[in-house]
């Protein structure tokens, strides 16, 4: 029985939002401008679909991050009730792919407990496949293969169309890489989209079942989809073509990782009945900010017309300031944060964001914030799950799920060390390769004695028995407290805490790493207990899971997780990482030619900036502007560092495109300081310093 809350009609929606919510009978594209309430539209449309008679499992809402999916589920819970929200298929594209492959992967030759390789594991397999120890070369192969997969290309197609020897070599490496994945019963992150698409295209029965399962699919951030995700959506909706795509062509900024704005162009061509609804009312920013954003993005060719507006009034003007250098720019940013906080009102550090184009720009801001004793966080820095101690534990968990996961096997058997050396593992690898079995299968082969000595075999088999015992207990352990007890007992048995202390010269660093481990154990325990944390710190209850079931999804969670940090700190972030977020006060820095728009080859190489590249960089500027709610400062550099040299800074073309008041743009910061001192003197009765 559906929750009573599901029968409640949508409220507090503007006319365009209501139109999007009530269009149920065919394909719909909701052109959702920045800050226009797209998530509200999605969750209210879910409620409308439930009222129209669909059951929760028949509705799929797909987005790009676990954080966004958790927020969507939390907001759906508030609107339709916890029971209905629990059964909705709200997930990322990749989590949906995992679900499809866990259900039907055997039809493609996968075992139900296949492994999902993370980026480091992929690099290891590629080194072997390409016979190269050159990490830079291996990473180039990794990027190329990922882009090819996101375009739906296999090794044969790439090799046939190769433009040069480098591409031909990369195509051959890709072929050997795929052969190894098949042997390991493993997939990489891109396969989580490509293989489900292959399933739907090649298997009539599976395609019909999945199309019947999802009666309405809603896709958030549609402009970020790549070619394979577009085809997967088409295959899932089938000839009925009932879906809601929510996106914004002005915020398409991920072309470098395969996303294509062409997916928006294709929709009206392939779905003639497509209903287009533009959400133009902005609920985030003031008028001055929106006018600057509209003016910039107007220079891009339009797929669909829209123009943001707000009822918040003009607000503060957008200011552009010139800074002498990167250090001066960082000092100005810190001074602005301190000044606004000192001015009174409930202004928190978390109200501020410093946004930049490239990661290397963060360093000087970190230095100045530390000097001012202002806490901060770097968005897009090292992920919690990238830490070595977390990767160690994840290798064990992956091995429990799939004993044929050779990369996980090698990490687990050597962490902590147990007296099994490289020669033993090398001999084991040769034996496994000869008989075409996994390393774990080789442990208990009756003919292994012909390749290894008895003492080595005993050590290997003891490890195998530990893995089997832990797998059995993990399969039958559910609930938060029991899960944590199991994991902490296992960590004690293998001596992992001592392993961390033995490997670090600093006691403080070893203790911090162990604290990360305890945090990870607690995180797994909460998931086993059915507790999911949503954005903003709230929690909601889902079904309980065993430790093994949580481990089955660990790779997807790791790859997509964006751990929310609700502390009162300043945010430093790249523009890419800032997408989807907002702050009352934004400082957009380094807005110079060569940085934004970004030129990897230097300031004087216009040939590198194709019209398509300039358009995407302009969209990035638009994203940065529209992150601001109340105030926006844009800073440029008179001189900036380029490698070891200092070069003249040229303001970005995007500043002129903002069409700001010239007096605001050209105001000298020293003159501004003199004005502020005079104002302060007038208030306090003191005499201002005439020297300024």
Secondary structure, DSSP 8 states (H G I E B T S, - for coil): ---GGGGS---S--HHHHHHHH--SS-EEEEE-TTS-HHHHHHHHHHHHHHTT--GGGEEEEES-HHHHHHHHHHHHHHH-HHHHHHSEEEEHHHHHHHHHHHHGGGGT--TT-EE--HHHHHHHHHHHHT---HHHHHHHHHHHHHHHHTT--HHHHHHT--SHHHHHHHHHHHHHHHHHHHHTEE-TTHHHHHHHHHHHH-HHHHHHHHHH-SEEEESSGGG-BHHHHHHHHHHHGGG--EEEEE-GGG---GGGTB-THHHHHHHHH-TT-EEEEE-B-SS--HHHHHHHHHHHTTS--SS----B-SS---S--EEEEESSHHHHHHHHHHHHHHHHHT-SS--GGGEEEEESSGGGHHHHHHHHHHTT--EEEETSS-GGGSHHHHHHHHHHHHHH-TT-HHHHHHHHTSS--S--HHHHHHHHHHHHHHT--HHHHHT-TTGGGTS-HHHHHHHHHHHHHHHHHHHHHHT-BSHHHHHHHHHHHHHHHTHHHHHHHT-S-HHHHHHHHHHHHHHHHHHHHHHTTEEE-TTS-EEE----BHHHHHHTHHHHHHH------SS-EEEEEHHHHTT--EEEEEE---BTBBTTB-TT-TT-GGGS-HHHHHHHHHHHHHHHTTEEEEEEEEEESEEEETTEEEE--B-HHHHHT---HHHHT--HHHHHHHHHHHHHHHHT----TT-
